[in-house]
Amino acid sequence: MKTECLIVGGGPAGLLAATYLGRFRRSVILIDAGDSRALRIPTSHNVLAFPDGISGPQLLERMRIQCDEYGAKRYRGTVTRLSRADGGFVADTDLGMIATNKVLLATGGLDVEPEVPALRLAVKEGAVRYCPICDAFEASGKRIGLISYGKCRVKEALLLHRYASQLTVLSAGQEMHLTETEAALLRSIGAQIVSEPVAQFYRTDFGVSAVTKSGDEHRFEILYCALGTRFRSNLAAGLGVPVDEDGAILPRDHLRTNVPGLFVAGDIVHGLSQVAVASAHAAIASTAINAELLEDEHGLS
């Protein structure tokens, strides 16, 4: 197969970029492994023009319909390798090889999940959450637990403190390693600190229960996780694109990378992981891709 632009990833960034490029009358192939982070959103109230909220699966389905309207070819599959070839790229996929002029990586990332029984159901019901920026407002007045270890997400605790009736910071299986300054700051806002690692979580009728190694039990209506993100940046890293210490990509202007013709968008990019940000990335990157294609066609590059 051959196309002007290959998009890897079928989340909000990839789908909106395909819509833009389709409206630019470009040939587009989108490869989606089917594991967008957005699929785990029970309800988002931060998406423009949905005042009553919309679930991640509903949002993606609407975006797929819109994308298909403008001619992008979508396939379920995986890209295993990207390489440079003839001024463009060749992608090895489980659907065969794809030659393309430009590539947009919108592969995103996945939250590191706690070991909570029936986790998917707990997330769907809102008992376990990952993004206080997205939904802490809906957690107002609740007893909230925040899981963190290693470098404690103090800023996340400060954010949640504005909503929680009681906030507890705890660690899952590892020592928390709070500095004295961090611990003092958390105590100053009334947060409880459970230094002993949690050995096990239970799903309960009221929310989530955490039991430490010594047997102490702590009950929460909502459990937030700040265990980090697994960024799916291996394709970019294989071409020598720089990433930060967590694996997120550090792009240049207009979401370009240091590899000519390779762009990035969405959660894979270092910064704020939000549908609104991914959408903005898609608009910027796809417009820049079209501009480069125009320059290539008319010998202006």
C-alpha positions, -999 to +999 in steps of 0.1 A: +000+000+000+010+036-006-003+069+008+007+105+013+003+103+051+003+073+075-013+080+109-004+055+136-030+055+164-068+058+164-074+080+194-087+116+193-054+129+179-051+104+151-088+105+141-090+143+140-057+145+121-072+121+095-103+142+092-082+174+086-060+156+060-090+141+043-105+176+040-072+187+026-079+161-001-049+140+009-047+102+008-045+089+044-041+055+059-048+052+097-036+021+115-052+016+149-042-011+174-076-006+192-063+003+226-067+041+228-065+056+263-097+074+256-116+040+257-111+041+295-129+075+299-163+068+317-175+104+311-156+135+302-170+170+310-140+188+294-148+181+258-161+211+239-199+212+232-208+183+254-221+201+286-236+168+299-204+149+293-195+121+268-178+088+273-145+080+256-160+052+235-189+074+223-165+102+215-142+079+194-172+064+175-184+099+166-149+108+155-146+077+134-178+085+115-165+120+109-131+107+098-147+082+073-168+110+058-136+125+042-120+094+028-094+083+052-088+045+051-088+030+086-074-004+094-071-023+127-035-034+130-001-027+144+029-010+130+060-029+141+087-008+125+093+025+107+123+031+084+134+059+061+131+052+024+133+074-008+127+106+010+098+092+029+091+061+051+082+025+049+061+010+077+062-027+085+027-037+097+008-069+103-012-058+072+018-056+050+043-029+041+031+007+037+051+034+018+043+070+028+056+105+023+048+116+059+040+099+092+020+111+122+026+092+154-004+094+177+003+062+196-003+078+230+003+059+262-014+040+290-017+047+327+002+023+350-027+005+367-030-006+403-037-042+412-074-037+421-098-066+416-123-060+388-103-029+378-121-022+345-155-022+363-141+000+391-129+025+364-162+024+346-181+031+378-157+059+387-143+043+419-108+043+403-097+073+384-065+086+368-070+122+358-080+148+384-078+175+357-105+156+339-129+146+367-119+158+402-149+182+400-172+151+400-153+138+431-162+169+452-169+161+488-156+125+486-130+106+506-102+103+482-070+081+482-041+090+460-016+062+451+019+073+444+054+059+449+089+070+442+087+107+434+054+116+451+030+136+429+027+164+454+011+187+428-016+161+421-023+159+459-025+197+461-050+197+432-072+169+447-071+186+481-094+213+467-121+187+461-117+160+487-135+159+521-105+139+532-074+132+512-050+103+519-017+098+501-004+062+500+020+039+482+013+006+464+039-020+472+069+003+474+082+030+498+069+065+491+102+084+498+087+117+507+111+145+516+105+163+548+095+194+528+070+174+508+056+157+539+052+190+557+034+205+528+010+176+526+003+178+563-003+215+561-033+210+538-047+183+561-037+153+540-032+120+557+000+102+548+002+064+549+039+056+547+035+018+550+031+003+515-003-011+506-003-049+502-037-053+487-067-034+474-103-045+476-133-034+456-162-026+480-198-013+478-186+021+490-155+023+468-121+009+473-104-004+505-066-004+509-049-028+533-013-022+544+013-049+550+006-048+587-032-051+582-044-016+586-074-008+564-081+025+547-114+031+529-120+055+501-150+064+479-126+072+451-090+061+444-068+082+422-036+067+407-004+086+400+017+056+391+030+071+358+023+064+321+038+039+297+043+061+266+042+041+233+072+059+217+092+029+205+086+037+168+099+072+172+128+062+194+138+036+167+143+066+143+164+086+169+137+109+181+145+123+216+122+115+245+121+127+281+129+106+312+094+090+311+095+082+273+073+111+261+084+127+229+099+162+228+087+177+195+099+208+176+077+235+160+043+225+147+047+190+162+076+181+140+104+158+152+141+159+144+133+133+116+121+152+085+085+142+076+078+126+110+052+143+132+037+135+166+004+144+183-016+135+214-006+119+247+027+107+233+039+143+233+055+156+265+029+178+283-007+178+293-027+147+284-062+159+275-086+154+246-086+191+240-048+192+238-047+161+215-072+178+192-051+210+190-020+189+183-039+171+155-050+204+139-015+219+141+004+188+129-020+179+100-019+215+087+019+214+088+019+180+070-003+194+043+019+225+039+050+203+036+033+181+010+024+213-010+060+224-008+073+190-020+048+190-049+058+225-061+095+222-054+095+249-027+111+228+001 
